[in-house]
Amino acid sequence: MIDSTIAYIFSAWWLTFTFVFIFFMGLYFGGIVFIRPVLALLKKKKAIRPILDYRKPKQEKMEVKNSMISILVFALQAIPLQLLYENGYVQFGHNSIWNCLWEIPVLFLWNEIYFYVSHRLLHQKWLFIKVHYMHHVSREPTLYSVYSFHWFEAFLLGAVIFVPILVYPFHILSVLSLPIISILLNFLGHCNHEVETIKSPNYLGRFTFRHTMHHKWSEGNFGFMLPYLDMIFNTVTPKNNMK
């Protein structure tokens, strides 16, 4: 069933493009529809608190517009992926689904490394001014800002999957897990709310706070979820505070 579905989706470039476009649209808008009322309920019960209050007028409208362009870029990137598949350069594993138990963590760690390097690169002066500034217009991150990128940043981040699938035939469910886990963590990283805690900003569970401080100060905290690469390469923002 899975193999025949994948074969059909990758049988033509426009089918692959359409599937990826609908897939990311569903992740983005479906995630917001589900998570937004949950955040509102937790906030009402005072289980979580907002971190920053810098939201600009019509910010979410701008973020949705930028995110739609990013999703279009992700879908366009599926066209060369379909061509690679059609010509035998990319294959999806036919091994046991149990292989996902180790493939998914491997892809998660690869995403952490790729994001850290890409994100730090985007903070180089020229790329920040020309490209990454668009994401940082949202000084207060929101659920809608998870894909609010310049088209080049969307292309750069969307290319994360190409290296691993060119070197190893990952199971298709492992491949699909990458954008699903990524956007779920992105929603948490951009939700601008966390529970009351006195734990260090370098504590694993405080990745929402770390990324919110990154949006506030536009420096340091380049990691995705894990704090370790920032700690190893001394890129933790010295302004990890609420002042």
SEGUPA-732283 format. One record per residue (C-alpha): residue number from 0; chain; x negated, z negated, y. Coordinates in nm, 2 decimals. Each point is the difference from the previous one (the first is absolute). Last residue first. Example, Ala and Ser with C-alpha at 12.3 -4.5 7.8 and 13.67 -1.06 7.14 Angstrom:
2
+-----+-----+--------+--------+--------+
! seq ! mol !     xx !     zz !     yy !
+-----+-----+--------+--------+--------+
!   1 !   A !  -1.37 !  -0.71 !  -0.11 !
!   0 !   A !   0.14 !  -0.07 !  -0.34 !
+-----+-----+--------+--------+--------+
This chain:
243
+-----+-----+--------+--------+--------+
! seq ! mol !     xx !     zz !     yy !
+-----+-----+--------+--------+--------+
! 242 !   A !  -1.52 !  -3.07 !   4.26 !
! 241 !   A !   0.15 !   0.04 !  -0.36 !
! 240 !   A !  -0.33 !   0.01 !  -0.18 !
! 239 !   A !  -0.22 !   0.22 !  -0.20 !
! 238 !   A !  -0.20 !   0.11 !   0.30 !
! 237 !   A !  -0.34 !   0.01 !  -0.17 !
! 236 !   A !   0.13 !   0.31 !  -0.18 !
! 235 !   A !  -0.13 !   0.00 !  -0.36 !
! 234 !   A !  -0.24 !   0.29 !  -0.01 !
! 233 !   A !  -0.30 !  -0.18 !  -0.16 !
! 232 !   A !  -0.06 !   0.26 !  -0.27 !
! 231 !   A !   0.07 !  -0.25 !  -0.29 !
! 230 !   A !   0.28 !  -0.18 !   0.18 !
! 229 !   A !   0.17 !   0.32 !   0.10 !
! 228 !   A !  -0.04 !   0.13 !  -0.35 !
! 227 !   A !   0.15 !  -0.32 !  -0.14 !
! 226 !   A !   0.32 !  -0.04 !   0.20 !
! 225 !   A !   0.22 !   0.18 !  -0.25 !
! 224 !   A !   0.32 !   0.17 !   0.12 !
! 223 !   A !  -0.12 !   0.31 !   0.19 !
! 222 !   A !  -0.33 !  -0.10 !   0.15 !
! 221 !   A !  -0.10 !   0.09 !   0.36 !
! 220 !   A !   0.03 !  -0.35 !   0.13 !
! 219 !   A !  -0.21 !   0.08 !   0.31 !
! 218 !   A !   0.12 !   0.14 !   0.33 !
! 217 !   A !   0.32 !   0.11 !   0.17 !
! 216 !   A !   0.07 !  -0.35 !   0.13 !
! 215 !   A !   0.37 !  -0.03 !  -0.06 !
! 214 !   A !   0.03 !   0.26 !  -0.28 !
! 213 !   A !  -0.29 !  -0.16 !  -0.19 !
! 212 !   A !   0.15 !  -0.34 !   0.06 !
! 211 !   A !   0.32 !   0.13 !  -0.17 !
! 210 !   A !  -0.22 !   0.13 !  -0.28 !
! 209 !   A !  -0.15 !  -0.34 !  -0.06 !
! 208 !   A !   0.33 !  -0.18 !   0.03 !
! 207 !   A !   0.16 !   0.22 !  -0.26 !
! 206 !   A !  -0.30 !  -0.03 !  -0.23 !
! 205 !   A !   0.04 !  -0.38 !  -0.01 !
! 204 !   A !   0.04 !  -0.03 !  -0.37 !
! 203 !   A !  -0.37 !   0.05 !  -0.08 !
! 202 !   A !  -0.12 !  -0.28 !   0.24 !
! 201 !   A !  -0.23 !   0.15 !   0.26 !
! 200 !   A !   0.24 !  -0.10 !   0.27 !
! 199 !   A !  -0.07 !  -0.36 !  -0.11 !
! 198 !   A !   0.29 !  -0.21 !  -0.12 !
! 197 !   A !   0.21 !  -0.21 !   0.24 !
! 196 !   A !   0.32 !   0.16 !  -0.10 !
! 195 !   A !   0.35 !   0.08 !   0.13 !
! 194 !   A !   0.14 !   0.30 !  -0.18 !
! 193 !   A !  -0.07 !   0.35 !   0.13 !
! 192 !   A !   0.16 !   0.26 !   0.22 !
! 191 !   A !  -0.14 !   0.31 !   0.18 !
! 190 !   A !   0.15 !   0.24 !  -0.27 !
! 189 !   A !  -0.30 !   0.23 !   0.02 !
! 188 !   A !  -0.21 !  -0.14 !  -0.29 !
! 187 !   A !   0.31 !  -0.07 !  -0.21 !
! 186 !   A !   0.12 !   0.36 !   0.05 !
! 185 !   A !  -0.35 !   0.13 !  -0.06 !
! 184 !   A !  -0.01 !  -0.20 !  -0.33 !
! 183 !   A !   0.32 !   0.17 !  -0.11 !
! 182 !   A !  -0.13 !   0.33 !   0.13 !
! 181 !   A !  -0.32 !  -0.02 !  -0.20 !
! 180 !   A !   0.16 !  -0.12 !  -0.32 !
! 179 !   A !   0.24 !   0.30 !   0.00 !
! 178 !   A !  -0.27 !   0.24 !   0.12 !
! 177 !   A !  -0.23 !  -0.10 !  -0.29 !
! 176 !   A !   0.26 !  -0.05 !  -0.27 !
! 175 !   A !   0.07 !   0.37 !  -0.01 !
! 174 !   A !  -0.35 !   0.07 !  -0.13 !
! 173 !   A !   0.03 !  -0.28 !  -0.26 !
! 172 !   A !   0.34 !   0.15 !  -0.11 !
! 171 !   A !  -0.16 !   0.34 !  -0.02 !
! 170 !   A !  -0.26 !  -0.13 !  -0.25 !
! 169 !   A !  -0.35 !   0.04 !   0.14 !
! 168 !   A !  -0.20 !   0.31 !  -0.12 !
! 167 !   A !  -0.34 !  -0.10 !   0.14 !
! 166 !   A !  -0.25 !   0.16 !   0.25 !
! 165 !   A !   0.23 !   0.22 !   0.21 !
! 164 !   A !   0.28 !  -0.26 !  -0.01 !
! 163 !   A !  -0.23 !  -0.27 !   0.14 !
! 162 !   A !  -0.13 !   0.21 !   0.29 !
! 161 !   A !   0.33 !   0.16 !   0.11 !
! 160 !   A !   0.21 !  -0.32 !   0.03 !
! 159 !   A !  -0.14 !  -0.13 !   0.33 !
! 158 !   A !   0.07 !   0.33 !   0.18 !
! 157 !   A !   0.32 !  -0.15 !   0.15 !
! 156 !   A !  -0.21 !  -0.23 !   0.22 !
! 155 !   A !  -0.20 !   0.29 !   0.15 !
! 154 !   A !   0.31 !   0.22 !   0.04 !
! 153 !   A !   0.20 !  -0.27 !   0.16 !
! 152 !   A !  -0.29 !  -0.08 !   0.23 !
! 151 !   A !  -0.01 !   0.37 !   0.10 !
! 150 !   A !   0.37 !   0.01 !   0.07 !
! 149 !   A !  -0.02 !  -0.30 !   0.24 !
! 148 !   A !   0.16 !  -0.29 !  -0.17 !
! 147 !   A !   0.31 !  -0.21 !  -0.01 !
! 146 !   A !   0.03 !  -0.03 !  -0.38 !
! 145 !   A !   0.02 !  -0.38 !  -0.02 !
! 144 !   A !   0.13 !  -0.02 !   0.36 !
! 143 !   A !   0.37 !  -0.02 !  -0.09 !
! 142 !   A !  -0.03 !  -0.34 !  -0.17 !
! 141 !   A !  -0.14 !  -0.13 !   0.33 !
! 140 !   A !  -0.35 !  -0.06 !   0.15 !
! 139 !   A !  -0.02 !  -0.16 !   0.34 !
! 138 !   A !  -0.27 !   0.20 !   0.18 !
! 137 !   A !   0.18 !   0.31 !  -0.12 !
! 136 !   A !  -0.21 !   0.24 !   0.21 !
! 135 !   A !  -0.26 !  -0.09 !  -0.26 !
! 134 !   A !   0.12 !   0.27 !  -0.24 !
! 133 !   A !  -0.03 !   0.27 !   0.27 !
! 132 !   A !  -0.34 !  -0.14 !   0.10 !
! 131 !   A !  -0.13 !   0.11 !  -0.34 !
! 130 !   A !  -0.04 !   0.37 !   0.10 !
! 129 !   A !  -0.17 !   0.11 !   0.32 !
! 128 !   A !  -0.11 !  -0.33 !   0.15 !
! 127 !   A !  -0.07 !  -0.17 !  -0.34 !
! 126 !   A !  -0.17 !   0.31 !  -0.14 !
! 125 !   A !  -0.24 !   0.02 !   0.30 !
! 124 !   A !  -0.08 !  -0.38 !   0.01 !
! 123 !   A !  -0.04 !  -0.07 !  -0.37 !
! 122 !   A !   0.30 !  -0.19 !  -0.11 !
! 121 !   A !   0.12 !   0.28 !  -0.23 !
! 120 !   A !  -0.32 !  -0.04 !  -0.20 !
! 119 !   A !   0.08 !  -0.36 !  -0.06 !
! 118 !   A !   0.34 !   0.10 !  -0.12 !
! 117 !   A !  -0.14 !   0.27 !  -0.23 !
! 116 !   A !  -0.26 !  -0.23 !  -0.16 !
! 115 !   A !   0.25 !  -0.29 !  -0.04 !
! 114 !   A !   0.27 !   0.23 !  -0.12 !
! 113 !   A !  -0.22 !   0.17 !  -0.27 !
! 112 !   A !  -0.13 !  -0.34 !  -0.13 !
! 111 !   A !   0.35 !  -0.16 !  -0.02 !
! 110 !   A !   0.15 !   0.32 !  -0.14 !
! 109 !   A !  -0.27 !   0.01 !  -0.28 !
! 108 !   A !   0.09 !  -0.36 !  -0.08 !
! 107 !   A !   0.37 !   0.09 !  -0.03 !
! 106 !   A !  -0.08 !   0.31 !  -0.21 !
! 105 !   A !  -0.21 !  -0.22 !  -0.24 !
! 104 !   A !   0.28 !  -0.26 !  -0.01 !
! 103 !   A !   0.25 !   0.28 !  -0.09 !
! 102 !   A !  -0.22 !   0.15 !  -0.27 !
! 101 !   A !  -0.04 !  -0.33 !  -0.19 !
! 100 !   A !   0.36 !  -0.08 !  -0.09 !
!  99 !   A !   0.09 !   0.37 !   0.04 !
!  98 !   A !  -0.18 !   0.06 !  -0.33 !
!  97 !   A !   0.30 !  -0.16 !  -0.16 !
!  96 !   A !   0.19 !   0.32 !   0.07 !
!  95 !   A !  -0.20 !   0.14 !  -0.29 !
!  94 !   A !  -0.20 !   0.32 !   0.06 !
!  93 !   A !   0.14 !   0.33 !   0.13 !
!  92 !   A !  -0.21 !  -0.03 !   0.31 !
!  91 !   A !   0.07 !   0.21 !   0.30 !
!  90 !   A !  -0.22 !   0.30 !   0.06 !
!  89 !   A !  -0.17 !   0.14 !   0.31 !
!  88 !   A !  -0.24 !   0.30 !   0.00 !
!  87 !   A !   0.22 !   0.20 !  -0.24 !
!  86 !   A !   0.09 !   0.28 !   0.23 !
!  85 !   A !   0.36 !  -0.11 !   0.04 !
!  84 !   A !  -0.10 !  -0.36 !   0.06 !
!  83 !   A !  -0.25 !   0.10 !   0.27 !
!  82 !   A !   0.27 !   0.22 !   0.16 !
!  81 !   A !   0.25 !  -0.28 !  -0.01 !
!  80 !   A !  -0.25 !  -0.24 !   0.17 !
!  79 !   A !  -0.06 !   0.27 !   0.26 !
!  78 !   A !   0.37 !  -0.01 !   0.07 !
!  77 !   A !   0.04 !  -0.37 !  -0.02 !
!  76 !   A !  -0.20 !  -0.04 !   0.32 !
!  75 !   A !   0.29 !   0.17 !   0.18 !
!  74 !   A !   0.23 !  -0.29 !  -0.12 !
!  73 !   A !  -0.24 !  -0.26 !   0.14 !
!  72 !   A !  -0.01 !   0.19 !   0.33 !
!  71 !   A !   0.38 !   0.00 !   0.02 !
!  70 !   A !   0.01 !  -0.37 !  -0.07 !
!  69 !   A !  -0.25 !  -0.05 !   0.29 !
!  68 !   A !   0.23 !   0.21 !   0.23 !
!  67 !   A !   0.30 !  -0.21 !  -0.10 !
!  66 !   A !  -0.21 !  -0.32 !   0.07 !
!  65 !   A !  -0.08 !   0.11 !   0.35 !
!  64 !   A !   0.37 !   0.05 !   0.08 !
!  63 !   A !   0.09 !  -0.33 !  -0.17 !
!  62 !   A !  -0.27 !  -0.18 !   0.20 !
!  61 !   A !   0.12 !   0.14 !   0.33 !
!  60 !   A !   0.36 !  -0.11 !  -0.07 !
!  59 !   A !  -0.14 !  -0.35 !  -0.10 !
!  58 !   A !  -0.18 !  -0.03 !   0.33 !
!  57 !   A !   0.30 !   0.08 !   0.21 !
!  56 !   A !  -0.09 !  -0.28 !   0.25 !
!  55 !   A !  -0.33 !  -0.17 !  -0.10 !
!  54 !   A !  -0.04 !  -0.28 !  -0.25 !
!  53 !   A !  -0.27 !  -0.25 !   0.10 !
!  52 !   A !   0.13 !  -0.32 !  -0.16 !
!  51 !   A !  -0.25 !  -0.09 !  -0.27 !
!  50 !   A !   0.00 !  -0.22 !  -0.31 !
!  49 !   A !   0.37 !  -0.04 !  -0.08 !
!  48 !   A !   0.09 !  -0.30 !  -0.21 !
!  47 !   A !   0.11 !  -0.03 !  -0.37 !
!  46 !   A !   0.22 !  -0.24 !  -0.19 !
!  45 !   A !   0.20 !  -0.07 !   0.31 !
!  44 !   A !   0.33 !   0.06 !  -0.18 !
!  43 !   A !   0.08 !   0.27 !   0.25 !
!  42 !   A !  -0.35 !   0.14 !  -0.04 !
!  41 !   A !   0.04 !   0.02 !  -0.37 !
!  40 !   A !   0.34 !   0.18 !   0.04 !
!  39 !   A !  -0.14 !   0.24 !   0.26 !
!  38 !   A !  -0.30 !   0.08 !  -0.22 !
!  37 !   A !   0.23 !   0.07 !  -0.29 !
!  36 !   A !   0.22 !   0.22 !   0.22 !
!  35 !   A !  -0.31 !   0.21 !   0.10 !
!  34 !   A !  -0.14 !   0.03 !  -0.35 !
!  33 !   A !   0.26 !   0.21 !  -0.18 !
!  32 !   A !   0.09 !   0.25 !   0.28 !
!  31 !   A !  -0.37 !   0.02 !   0.09 !
!  30 !   A !  -0.11 !   0.07 !  -0.35 !
!  29 !   A !   0.26 !   0.27 !  -0.05 !
!  28 !   A !  -0.10 !   0.17 !   0.33 !
!  27 !   A !  -0.37 !   0.02 !  -0.09 !
!  26 !   A !   0.00 !   0.02 !  -0.38 !
!  25 !   A !   0.29 !   0.25 !   0.00 !
!  24 !   A !  -0.16 !   0.22 !   0.26 !
!  23 !   A !  -0.32 !  -0.02 !  -0.20 !
!  22 !   A !   0.17 !   0.13 !  -0.32 !
!  21 !   A !   0.21 !   0.26 !   0.19 !
!  20 !   A !  -0.31 !   0.15 !   0.15 !
!  19 !   A !  -0.20 !  -0.02 !  -0.33 !
!  18 !   A !   0.29 !   0.17 !  -0.20 !
!  17 !   A !   0.04 !   0.27 !   0.26 !
!  16 !   A !  -0.37 !   0.09 !   0.02 !
!  15 !   A !  -0.03 !   0.00 !  -0.38 !
!  14 !   A !   0.30 !   0.23 !  -0.03 !
!  13 !   A !  -0.13 !   0.22 !   0.27 !
!  12 !   A !  -0.34 !   0.03 !  -0.17 !
!  11 !   A !   0.15 !   0.12 !  -0.33 !
!  10 !   A !  -0.03 !  -0.12 !  -0.36 !
!   9 !   A !  -0.12 !  -0.35 !   0.11 !
!   8 !   A !   0.35 !  -0.15 !   0.01 !
!   7 !   A !   0.09 !   0.17 !  -0.33 !
!   6 !   A !  -0.31 !  -0.11 !  -0.19 !
!   5 !   A !   0.05 !  -0.35 !   0.13 !
!   4 !   A !   0.36 !  -0.01 !  -0.13 !
!   3 !   A !  -0.11 !   0.14 !  -0.34 !
!   2 !   A !  -0.28 !  -0.26 !  -0.03 !
!   1 !   A !   0.23 !  -0.29 !   0.10 !
!   0 !   A !   0.27 !   0.10 !  -0.25 !
+-----+-----+--------+--------+--------+
